[in-house]
């Protein structure tokens, strides 16, 4: 028994990916068969963002306004709220369990809501609040792994679910930036989860896979198993940090360093670069730009009239990528999730297009690695159908798949707004 939203009544909706390097707004139009078409999109260089957090509210708000307006012009419609792909927010994820005793031995929609309502008063900490929840499976008495218990009979209904929380301060500031443009927030979605929704096949999500979304100011990770997300995290380091490393060490402008990284940059897992020279590692950490001479392979690059060895550029890039992977893997190990999804690793995000990154990750992490390519919606162009737009595309797919009465979705839209809105939700459900 399903209680899905009528496809005939669905309207176009918008998602906003707030990245540290670029912002992207996409407007999708659902059809009656469950498909989704991209009506319009807008992209703009970011401002006022650092490491996935707002550093200048006015600057962020201005770019959000320009990005959303561009998408509205492209789609030919206006929007008053968006689903936000969260770039930072110091996310944390947990797997939790709830259980209730049934009053009439038959599971109803109200019972499932009551089950998830037990989470309403339980927040991960004083600094974080839930922003996204996904049920893993239900149980009835001793019967486990139930996908949908509605209409089934039993005495005790239980649920295992993943909850992703984020810093209250971060969420409040992103809401404020949108409110300055007269836009509401429908929900927040973790960037790694969104990219995984777009790039992973159904089989990859079922059998177990981990996706790493390499962004400009952050790198996000999400692990999937049995079709659901079981772990998510974000570190405040991304492709822009690689660019600034190049700029500092080679003493060139950031714009030139970005072009150099995109055109000539690579990270090659060969023995010659097995360990970056210690002076170079120190320079990356301290932001110094002292001259460093490395024995090369005879391959050179012209940078601003100066000739450098290509081996040097790779050696500058590698320590930062090492740092990102080490941080992600250590956090997974601390959460006891390092072996949860087996050996599949998919790479997404704009910074994932660095030459040789896939081979380097495969060698370093001992996993089967492949590049992620988003799919699942129509209307994409050559400019949008790429790994850099995977999170925005995945957010569109996620929203399109939601049910109006999804208990977990209702909770994540209710929890952030306080007791008055929770009481209103109770009145809607029970009166």
C-alpha positions as CSV (number, residue, x, y, z in Angstrom):
1,X,0.0,0.0,0.0
2,X,1.6,3.3,-1.1
3,X,0.7,6.9,-0.5
4,X,2.6,8.6,-3.2
5,X,2.1,12.1,-4.4
6,X,-0.1,12.3,-7.6
7,X,2.2,12.8,-10.6
8,X,-0.4,15.0,-12.2
9,X,-0.2,17.5,-9.3
10,X,3.6,17.8,-9.2
11,X,5.1,21.1,-10.1
12,X,8.5,22.3,-11.2
13,X,11.0,22.7,-8.3
14,X,14.5,24.1,-7.8
15,X,17.7,22.9,-6.2
16,X,20.7,25.1,-5.3
17,X,24.2,23.7,-5.0
18,X,26.2,26.2,-3.0
19,X,29.8,25.4,-3.7
20,X,33.0,27.3,-2.6
21,X,34.0,27.7,-6.3
22,X,30.7,27.9,-8.1
23,X,27.0,28.0,-7.4
24,X,24.5,26.1,-9.5
25,X,20.7,26.3,-9.5
26,X,18.7,23.8,-11.5
27,X,14.9,23.7,-12.0
28,X,13.4,20.3,-12.8
29,X,9.9,19.5,-14.2
30,X,8.5,16.0,-13.2
31,X,6.3,14.1,-15.5
32,X,3.4,11.7,-14.7
33,X,5.6,8.6,-15.3
34,X,8.1,9.5,-12.6
35,X,10.7,11.0,-15.0
36,X,12.3,14.4,-14.7
37,X,13.3,17.0,-17.3
38,X,15.7,19.9,-16.7
39,X,13.8,23.1,-17.4
40,X,16.6,25.5,-16.8
41,X,19.8,26.1,-14.9
42,X,22.1,29.0,-13.8
43,X,25.7,28.9,-12.8
44,X,27.8,31.6,-11.2
45,X,31.3,31.9,-9.6
46,X,31.0,31.8,-5.9
47,X,31.9,34.6,-3.5
48,X,31.8,34.9,0.3
49,X,32.5,31.2,0.8
50,X,35.5,29.5,2.4
51,X,35.8,25.8,3.1
52,X,32.1,25.2,2.6
53,X,31.1,27.9,5.1
54,X,29.8,31.4,4.7
55,X,32.5,34.0,5.3
56,X,30.6,37.0,3.9
57,X,26.8,36.8,4.1
58,X,26.2,39.8,1.8
59,X,28.5,38.4,-1.0
60,X,27.0,34.9,-0.8
61,X,23.4,36.3,-0.9
62,X,24.2,38.4,-3.9
63,X,25.6,35.4,-5.8
64,X,22.7,33.2,-4.8
65,X,20.3,35.9,-6.2
66,X,22.1,36.0,-9.5
67,X,22.3,32.2,-9.8
68,X,18.7,31.6,-9.1
69,X,17.6,34.5,-11.4
70,X,19.6,33.0,-14.2
71,X,17.9,29.6,-13.7
72,X,14.5,31.3,-13.6
73,X,15.1,33.1,-16.9
74,X,16.4,29.9,-18.5
75,X,13.3,27.9,-17.3
76,X,10.8,30.7,-17.9
77,X,9.3,30.4,-14.4
78,X,9.9,31.8,-10.9
79,X,10.5,29.9,-7.7
80,X,10.0,30.8,-4.1
81,X,12.0,28.1,-2.4
82,X,14.9,25.7,-3.1
83,X,16.4,22.5,-1.9
84,X,20.0,23.3,-0.8
85,X,23.0,21.0,-1.4
86,X,25.0,21.7,1.7
87,X,28.7,22.2,1.0
88,X,29.9,22.2,4.6
89,X,28.2,22.5,7.9
90,X,30.6,20.0,9.7
91,X,28.2,17.1,9.0
92,X,28.0,14.0,11.1
93,X,26.1,10.8,10.5
94,X,24.8,8.1,12.7
95,X,22.7,4.9,12.4
96,X,19.9,4.9,15.0
97,X,17.1,2.6,16.1
98,X,13.6,3.4,17.3
99,X,10.8,1.1,18.3
100,X,7.1,1.6,19.4
101,X,4.3,-0.7,20.6
102,X,1.4,-0.9,18.1
103,X,-2.0,-0.1,19.5
104,X,-4.1,-2.2,17.1
105,X,-1.5,-4.7,15.8
106,X,-1.8,-3.4,12.2
107,X,0.8,-0.9,11.0
108,X,-0.6,2.3,9.6
109,X,0.9,5.5,8.2
110,X,0.3,7.2,11.5
111,X,2.3,4.5,13.3
112,X,5.3,5.1,11.1
113,X,5.1,8.8,11.7
114,X,4.9,8.2,15.4
115,X,7.9,5.9,15.2
116,X,10.0,8.6,13.5
117,X,8.6,11.3,15.9
118,X,10.6,9.7,18.7
119,X,13.6,11.3,17.0
120,X,12.1,14.8,17.3
121,X,13.4,15.4,20.8
122,X,16.8,13.7,20.3
123,X,19.5,15.8,18.6
124,X,23.1,14.7,18.1
125,X,24.5,17.5,20.2
126,X,23.9,21.0,21.3
127,X,25.7,22.3,18.2
128,X,24.2,20.0,15.6
129,X,20.7,19.2,14.3
130,X,19.3,16.6,11.9
131,X,19.0,17.8,8.3
132,X,18.5,14.5,6.4
133,X,17.2,11.1,7.4
134,X,16.8,7.9,5.5
135,X,15.2,4.7,6.7
136,X,17.3,1.6,6.2
137,X,14.8,-1.1,7.1
138,X,11.9,-1.8,9.5
139,X,11.2,-4.7,11.8
140,X,8.0,-6.3,13.2
141,X,8.6,-8.3,16.4
142,X,11.3,-10.8,15.4
143,X,11.0,-10.2,11.6
144,X,13.7,-8.0,10.2
145,X,14.7,-6.3,6.9
146,X,11.1,-5.1,6.1
147,X,11.1,-2.5,3.3
148,X,7.5,-1.2,3.9
149,X,5.5,-2.4,6.9
150,X,2.3,-0.6,6.2
151,X,-0.7,-2.9,6.4
152,X,1.3,-5.7,8.1
153,X,0.5,-7.1,11.5
154,X,2.6,-7.3,14.6
155,X,3.0,-6.0,18.2
156,X,6.2,-3.9,18.1
157,X,7.4,-1.8,15.1
158,X,11.0,-0.9,14.9
159,X,13.2,1.0,12.4
160,X,16.9,1.4,11.7
161,X,17.7,4.7,9.9
162,X,20.6,7.0,9.0
163,X,20.5,10.5,10.3
164,X,22.9,13.2,8.9
165,X,23.2,16.2,11.0
166,X,24.9,19.6,10.5
167,X,25.9,22.6,12.6
168,X,23.0,24.7,13.6
169,X,25.0,27.9,13.0
170,X,25.8,26.9,9.4
171,X,22.2,26.0,8.6
172,X,20.9,29.2,10.1
173,X,23.3,31.3,8.1
174,X,22.5,29.5,4.8
175,X,18.8,30.1,5.5
176,X,19.5,33.8,6.1
177,X,21.4,34.1,2.9
178,X,18.4,32.7,1.0
179,X,15.9,34.8,3.0
180,X,17.7,37.9,1.8
181,X,16.6,36.9,-1.7
182,X,13.0,36.1,-0.5
183,X,13.7,32.4,-0.9
184,X,12.7,29.6,1.5
185,X,14.6,26.4,2.2
186,X,12.7,23.2,1.4
187,X,15.4,20.9,2.8
188,X,19.1,20.4,3.1
189,X,20.9,17.6,1.3
190,X,24.5,16.3,1.9
191,X,26.7,16.9,-1.1
192,X,28.2,13.4,-1.2
193,X,24.8,11.8,-0.9
194,X,23.4,14.0,-3.7
195,X,26.4,13.2,-6.0
196,X,26.0,9.5,-5.3
197,X,22.3,9.6,-6.1
198,X,23.2,10.9,-9.6
199,X,26.4,8.8,-10.3
200,X,25.8,5.4,-8.8
201,X,23.8,2.7,-10.5
202,X,21.1,0.9,-8.6
203,X,23.4,-2.2,-8.4
204,X,26.3,-0.1,-7.1
205,X,24.1,1.3,-4.3
206,X,22.7,-2.1,-3.5
207,X,26.0,-4.0,-3.4
208,X,27.9,-1.3,-1.6
209,X,29.9,1.7,-2.9
210,X,31.6,4.8,-1.7
211,X,31.5,8.1,-3.6
212,X,33.9,11.0,-3.1
213,X,32.8,14.4,-4.3
214,X,35.9,16.5,-4.8
215,X,34.7,20.1,-4.7
216,X,36.5,23.5,-4.7
217,X,36.5,24.2,-1.0
218,X,35.4,20.8,0.4
219,X,35.5,17.1,-0.3
220,X,32.5,15.0,0.6
221,X,32.1,11.3,1.0
222,X,29.0,9.1,1.1
223,X,28.8,5.3,1.5
224,X,25.8,3.3,0.2
225,X,24.7,-0.2,1.1
226,X,21.4,-2.0,0.2
227,X,20.4,1.0,-1.8
228,X,20.6,3.4,1.2
229,X,23.2,5.9,2.5
230,X,24.8,4.5,5.7
231,X,27.6,7.0,6.2
232,X,28.4,10.6,5.1
233,X,31.1,13.1,6.0
234,X,32.8,16.3,4.6
235,X,36.3,17.7,5.1
236,X,37.0,21.4,4.5
237,X,39.7,20.9,1.9
238,X,39.2,20.7,-1.9
239,X,40.6,21.6,-5.3
240,X,41.0,25.3,-4.5
241,X,43.6,24.3,-1.9
242,X,45.6,22.5,-4.6
243,X,45.4,25.7,-6.7
244,X,46.7,27.9,-3.9
245,X,49.5,25.5,-3.2
246,X,50.6,25.8,-6.8
247,X,50.3,29.6,-6.7
248,X,52.3,29.9,-3.4
249,X,55.1,27.6,-4.3
250,X,55.6,28.8,-7.9
251,X,55.0,32.4,-7.0
252,X,52.3,32.9,-9.7
253,X,48.8,34.5,-9.6
254,X,45.9,32.2,-8.5
255,X,44.2,32.5,-11.9
256,X,47.4,31.3,-13.6
257,X,47.7,28.4,-11.0
258,X,44.2,27.3,-11.7
259,X,44.8,27.2,-15.5
260,X,48.1,25.4,-14.9
261,X,46.4,22.8,-12.7
262,X,43.6,22.3,-15.3
263,X,45.8,22.1,-18.4
264,X,49.0,20.6,-17.1
265,X,48.3,19.3,-13.7
266,X,48.4,15.5,-12.9
267,X,49.0,13.2,-10.0
268,X,51.0,10.2,-11.2
269,X,51.4,7.2,-9.0
270,X,55.0,6.2,-10.0
271,X,58.0,5.3,-7.8
272,X,59.8,8.5,-8.7
273,X,57.1,10.4,-6.8
274,X,56.4,7.8,-4.1
275,X,57.3,10.2,-1.4
276,X,57.2,14.0,-1.9
277,X,60.4,15.7,-0.8
278,X,60.1,17.0,2.8
279,X,60.9,20.6,1.9
280,X,58.0,20.5,-0.5
281,X,55.6,19.0,2.1
282,X,56.6,21.7,4.5
283,X,56.1,24.4,1.9
284,X,52.6,23.1,1.2
285,X,51.7,23.1,5.0
286,X,53.2,26.5,5.7
287,X,52.2,28.2,2.5
288,X,55.8,29.2,1.7
289,X,57.0,29.8,-1.9
290,X,60.7,29.1,-1.5
291,X,62.5,27.8,-4.6
292,X,62.6,24.0,-4.6
293,X,64.6,21.9,-7.0
294,X,63.7,18.4,-7.8
295,X,65.4,15.8,-10.1
296,X,63.1,15.6,-13.1
297,X,62.3,13.3,-16.0
298,X,63.2,15.8,-18.6
299,X,59.6,17.1,-19.2
300,X,59.2,20.8,-18.7
301,X,56.3,23.4,-18.6
302,X,56.5,27.1,-19.3
303,X,54.8,29.1,-16.6
304,X,54.8,32.9,-16.9
305,X,58.1,32.9,-18.8
306,X,59.7,30.5,-16.4
307,X,60.4,26.9,-17.1
308,X,59.5,24.3,-14.5
309,X,59.7,20.5,-14.6
310,X,56.4,18.7,-14.9
311,X,57.5,16.4,-12.1
312,X,57.6,19.5,-9.8
313,X,53.9,20.3,-10.5
314,X,52.9,16.7,-9.7
315,X,54.9,16.8,-6.5
316,X,53.1,20.0,-5.4
317,X,49.7,18.5,-6.1
318,X,50.2,15.2,-4.5
319,X,50.6,16.1,-0.7
320,X,47.3,17.9,-0.7
321,X,45.5,15.0,-2.3
322,X,47.2,12.7,0.2
323,X,45.9,14.9,3.0
324,X,42.3,14.8,1.7
325,X,42.3,11.0,1.4
326,X,44.0,10.5,4.7
327,X,41.4,12.7,6.5
328,X,38.5,10.9,4.9
329,X,39.8,7.4,5.5
330,X,40.7,8.2,9.2
331,X,37.2,9.5,9.8
332,X,35.7,6.4,8.2
333,X,37.9,4.2,10.4
334,X,36.9,6.1,13.5
335,X,33.2,5.5,12.6
336,X,34.1,1.8,11.8
337,X,32.9,2.3,8.2
338,X,36.1,1.7,6.3
339,X,35.1,-1.8,5.2
340,X,31.3,-1.3,5.1
341,X,31.0,-0.9,1.3
342,X,33.7,-3.2,0.0
343,X,36.1,-2.1,-2.7
344,X,34.1,0.2,-5.0
345,X,35.0,3.9,-5.2
346,X,33.4,6.4,-7.5
347,X,34.8,9.9,-8.0
348,X,32.7,13.0,-8.7
349,X,33.0,16.8,-8.4
350,X,34.8,19.3,-10.5
351,X,38.2,18.7,-8.9
352,X,37.9,14.9,-9.6
353,X,38.8,15.6,-13.2
354,X,42.5,16.1,-12.3
355,X,44.6,13.8,-14.6
356,X,45.6,10.6,-12.9
357,X,43.5,11.1,-9.8
358,X,41.6,7.8,-10.3
359,X,44.7,5.7,-10.7
360,X,46.2,7.4,-7.6
361,X,43.2,6.7,-5.5
362,X,43.1,3.1,-6.7
363,X,46.8,2.6,-5.7
364,X,46.6,4.5,-2.4
365,X,43.3,3.1,-1.2
366,X,43.5,-0.4,-2.8
367,X,40.0,0.0,-4.3
368,X,38.4,-0.3,-7.7
369,X,37.9,3.3,-8.9
370,X,35.9,4.7,-11.7
371,X,34.8,8.3,-12.6
372,X,31.3,9.2,-11.9
373,X,28.9,10.4,-14.6
374,X,25.5,11.7,-13.6
375,X,22.4,10.3,-15.2
376,X,18.7,10.1,-14.4
377,X,17.2,13.2,-15.9
378,X,16.6,14.6,-19.4
379,X,17.4,18.0,-20.9
380,X,21.1,18.1,-19.8
381,X,23.6,19.9,-22.1
382,X,27.3,19.3,-22.6
383,X,27.9,22.0,-20.0
384,X,25.8,20.4,-17.3
385,X,26.2,16.7,-18.0
386,X,29.5,16.2,-16.1
387,X,30.9,15.3,-12.7
388,X,31.0,18.9,-11.6
389,X,27.2,19.1,-11.7
390,X,26.6,15.7,-10.1
391,X,25.4,17.0,-6.7
392,X,22.8,19.4,-8.2
393,X,21.5,16.7,-10.6
394,X,21.4,14.2,-7.7
395,X,19.4,16.7,-5.6
396,X,16.9,16.9,-8.4
397,X,16.5,13.2,-8.5
398,X,16.2,12.9,-4.7
399,X,13.4,15.4,-4.5
400,X,11.6,13.9,-7.5
401,X,11.6,10.5,-5.7
402,X,10.1,11.7,-2.5
403,X,6.7,10.7,-1.3
404,X,4.4,13.3,0.3
405,X,4.0,11.2,3.4
406,X,7.6,9.9,3.8
407,X,8.0,9.9,7.6
408,X,11.8,10.6,7.5
409,X,11.3,13.5,5.0
410,X,8.6,15.0,7.2
411,X,10.9,14.9,10.1
412,X,13.8,16.6,8.4
413,X,11.5,19.4,7.1
414,X,10.1,19.8,10.6
415,X,13.0,19.4,13.0
416,X,15.0,22.5,12.2
417,X,12.1,25.0,12.8
418,X,11.4,24.5,16.5
419,X,8.4,23.4,18.7
420,X,5.7,25.6,17.2
421,X,6.2,24.1,13.7
422,X,6.4,20.6,15.3
423,X,3.0,21.2,17.0
424,X,1.6,22.3,13.7
425,X,2.8,19.1,12.0
426,X,1.2,17.1,14.8
427,X,-2.1,18.9,14.2
428,X,-1.9,18.2,10.4
429,X,-1.3,14.5,11.0
430,X,-3.8,13.8,13.7
431,X,-6.7,16.2,13.2
